[in-house]
Amino acid sequence: MPVSGRPPYDDGNIFARILRGEIPARKVHEDDHALAFHDIAPQAPVHVLVIPKGPYVSAADFLTKADAETVAGFWRAVAEVARKLGLEDAGYRLLTNMGHDAGQEVPHFHVHVFGGGPLGPMLAQRA
């Protein structure tokens, strides 16, 4: 494991393969900084993933390694996705999971965009 405590980037992860065009995706948006596509197992009426075009494992990794233009371009793409999907008026949720305990399934930084109806509580209630 690198000194930073973060695992190294796995170039064989599914999002890296989608970026290379090896796996198809239902694209919502693409530009120089990001690719957005529909989740294959949606957890809300609208569930889109936005991924940066680069080998970043987490938000910390992305913010440490990417230049300011890339970071700004990525977040502009997230906002553009919400606009394109008509989510701005009713509202939407952004979520990013980082690490095992948070439930990160793909080791490529990504943001989930949820919307299209009431989303319920942000976290499940603990007993």
C-alpha positions as CSV (number, residue, x, y, z in Angstrom):
1,M,0.0,0.0,0.0
2,P,1.4,3.5,-0.8
3,V,2.6,5.7,2.0
4,S,-0.5,7.8,1.9
5,G,-2.6,4.8,3.1
6,R,-4.7,4.8,-0.1
7,P,-4.6,1.7,-2.2
8,P,-3.1,2.0,-5.7
9,Y,-5.3,2.7,-8.7
10,D,-6.5,-0.5,-10.3
11,D,-6.5,0.1,-14.1
12,G,-8.8,-3.0,-14.6
13,N,-11.7,-1.6,-12.6
14,I,-15.0,-1.4,-14.4
15,F,-15.0,2.5,-14.6
16,A,-11.5,2.5,-16.2
17,R,-12.8,-0.1,-18.7
18,I,-15.9,2.1,-19.4
19,L,-13.6,5.1,-20.0
20,R,-11.5,3.1,-22.5
21,G,-14.7,2.0,-24.3
22,E,-14.3,-1.7,-23.4
23,I,-17.6,-1.8,-21.7
24,P,-20.7,0.1,-23.0
25,A,-22.5,2.6,-20.8
26,R,-25.7,4.7,-21.3
27,K,-24.0,8.1,-21.4
28,V,-25.7,11.2,-20.1
29,H,-22.8,13.6,-20.5
30,E,-19.2,13.6,-21.6
31,D,-16.5,16.3,-21.8
32,D,-12.8,16.6,-21.4
33,H,-13.0,16.1,-17.6
34,A,-15.8,13.7,-16.9
35,L,-18.1,11.0,-18.1
36,A,-21.6,10.5,-16.7
37,F,-23.8,7.4,-17.3
38,H,-26.8,5.7,-15.9
39,D,-26.2,3.2,-13.1
40,I,-26.9,-0.4,-14.1
41,A,-28.6,-1.0,-10.7
42,P,-30.4,2.3,-10.0
43,Q,-31.3,3.1,-6.4
44,A,-33.6,6.0,-7.3
45,P,-35.8,6.9,-10.2
46,V,-32.8,8.8,-11.6
47,H,-29.3,7.4,-10.7
48,V,-26.4,8.5,-12.7
49,L,-22.7,8.1,-12.0
50,V,-20.2,10.9,-12.8
51,I,-16.5,9.8,-13.0
52,P,-13.4,11.9,-13.7
53,K,-11.3,11.0,-16.7
54,G,-8.2,10.0,-14.8
55,P,-6.9,7.3,-12.4
56,Y,-8.2,8.6,-9.1
57,V,-9.2,6.2,-6.3
58,S,-11.1,8.6,-4.0
59,A,-12.0,12.3,-3.5
60,A,-8.8,12.8,-1.6
61,D,-6.7,11.2,-4.3
62,F,-8.5,13.3,-7.0
63,L,-8.1,16.6,-5.1
64,T,-4.4,15.8,-4.4
65,K,-3.4,14.7,-7.9
66,A,-5.7,16.6,-10.3
67,D,-5.0,20.2,-11.4
68,A,-7.4,23.0,-10.6
69,E,-8.9,23.0,-14.1
70,T,-9.7,19.2,-13.9
71,V,-11.3,19.6,-10.5
72,A,-13.4,22.5,-11.6
73,G,-14.3,20.8,-14.8
74,F,-15.4,17.7,-13.0
75,W,-17.7,19.5,-10.6
76,R,-19.1,21.6,-13.5
77,A,-20.0,18.3,-15.2
78,V,-21.8,17.1,-12.1
79,A,-23.9,20.3,-12.1
80,E,-24.5,19.9,-15.8
81,V,-25.8,16.4,-15.4
82,A,-28.3,17.5,-12.8
83,R,-29.4,20.3,-15.1
84,K,-29.7,18.0,-18.2
85,L,-31.8,15.5,-16.2
86,G,-34.2,18.2,-15.0
87,L,-33.3,17.7,-11.3
88,E,-32.6,21.2,-10.2
89,D,-36.2,22.3,-9.3
90,A,-37.3,19.3,-7.2
91,G,-33.8,18.6,-5.9
92,Y,-31.2,15.9,-6.0
93,R,-28.6,14.2,-3.9
94,L,-24.9,13.8,-4.5
95,L,-23.1,10.9,-2.8
96,T,-19.6,9.6,-3.0
97,N,-18.4,6.6,-1.1
98,M,-14.7,6.4,-0.1
99,G,-13.3,3.2,1.3
100,H,-14.5,-0.1,2.5
101,D,-16.5,1.1,5.5
102,A,-18.4,3.6,3.4
103,G,-19.3,0.9,0.8
104,Q,-17.1,2.0,-2.1
105,E,-17.5,-0.8,-4.6
106,V,-15.4,0.5,-7.5
107,P,-11.9,1.9,-6.7
108,H,-12.4,4.9,-9.1
109,F,-13.6,8.2,-7.6
110,H,-17.2,8.8,-8.6
111,V,-20.2,10.8,-7.6
112,H,-23.7,9.3,-7.6
113,V,-26.5,11.7,-8.7
114,F,-29.9,10.7,-7.3
115,G,-33.2,12.3,-8.0
116,G,-36.5,11.9,-9.7
117,G,-38.6,11.6,-6.6
118,P,-38.5,11.6,-2.8
119,L,-35.2,10.0,-1.7
120,G,-36.0,9.4,2.0
121,P,-33.5,9.7,4.8
122,M,-29.8,10.2,4.0
123,L,-28.7,7.3,6.2
124,A,-30.6,4.2,7.4
125,Q,-31.7,4.6,11.0
126,R,-29.7,2.6,13.5
127,A,-31.6,0.5,16.1
